[in-house]
C-alpha cells in the first residue's frame, strides 16, 4: 500500500491505495483541480491538495485516520454526482472517478486489494 497525504480545510487526510494505483489517484485529483473552476454549479466540492505520498505511515494523532482508497473514491463520486451542473460536461469527470473506483472494486473482489 501507498499513502496519499492530502490537505483540506486546514486538516490532513490520509488515503491508502494499492501502490500501482496511486499515480491514478494523484492524476485524478490534479485533473479535478484543473477542471473545478470550469463548473458553473453554485456549490462545488472542496478538493484537497495533494502534498505527498509515502510507502509507510504510522499515525500518532488519535484523531487522525487512514481512509481506504475505495471509500475515498466513493465519497468523491457522491460529491460530484450531486452537483447541479448545466454547462460543463460533468459526466467526463464522473467517468474518471468511477473508472478508478471500479478498478479498485475488482481488485477487492479478486483479493488483491493490498
N, C-alpha and C positions, 0 to 999 in steps of 0.2 A: 504494500500500500504506500501511496504518497499522500501527503497532506498539503492542501492549498490553504494559505493563510490570507484571509480577506479582512478588510476593514470597512465597516459600515456604521454610520451614525455614532462615531466615537466608541465603537466596540469592535473587538476582534471576533472573527468567525473562523472555524477550522473545519474543512471538508475533506473527508477521506475518500480517495479514488484509487482504483487499481492503477498501478504505475503506468501501464501502456495507454491509459485513457486520460491522464492528467493534462496532456497537451491539448486534447479536445475541449476539456472544461475551460482551460485558460483562454483558448482561442474563442470559444463561445462567449465568455464574459467580455472579452475585448470587443467582439463584434456587437454585442448588446450595448456596450458603452458608446460605440461609434454610431449606432442607429437610434438610440433612445431619444435624442434631441429632434429626430425627424417625426416622431409620433405627435399627433395632434390631440390625443386624448387628454382631458383635463387632469386626470390623476395618473401619474406614471409610477411604476415601481422604483423604489430606491435601490440602485445597484451598488453592490460593494466593489471596492477597488482591490485588485489582486496585489498583494505586497510581497508574496513569496511562496515557496513550496519547499518541502523537505521530505526526507525518507523516514525519519524517526521524529516522534513528537511525544513528549511527556508533559502533560498539563499539570501544573501545580496549583492553579487557582481553582478552588472548589465550585466557583460559579461559571466556569468555562466548560464547554463540552465539544465533542467532535461529532459532526453530522455526517452520516453516510452520504456519499455522492448521489445515490439513487433517490434518497429522501430530499436532498437539496434540489435536485432537478425537478422533482415532483412539485415542490413548493414554488420554484421559479416558473414552471409551466402554468400553475394555477394563477399566479400573479399576472402573467401576460395574457392568459386566456380570458381573464375577467375584464380586460380593457375594452372600452367602447371606442374603438378606433374606426374612423371612416375614410381617411385619406391614405394612410400608409399601409402597404401590403404586409400586415402583421402576420399573416399565415407563414411567410418565409422564416420569420424568427421562431415562431412556434414549431415549425417543422424541424429546425435545427435542434431545439431543446428536446423535442420528442424523440428525435433520432438517437441522440446520445442516451437518453433515458431508456429507450428500447434496447440499446446495446448492453447497458448495464443489467437490465432485467434478464436478458438472455444469459449473460454470464452467471447471474444468480441462479437461474434455473438449472444451468449446467454444473453448478457447484464450483465455479471458477472465479467467483467474486471474492478476491482476496486482496 
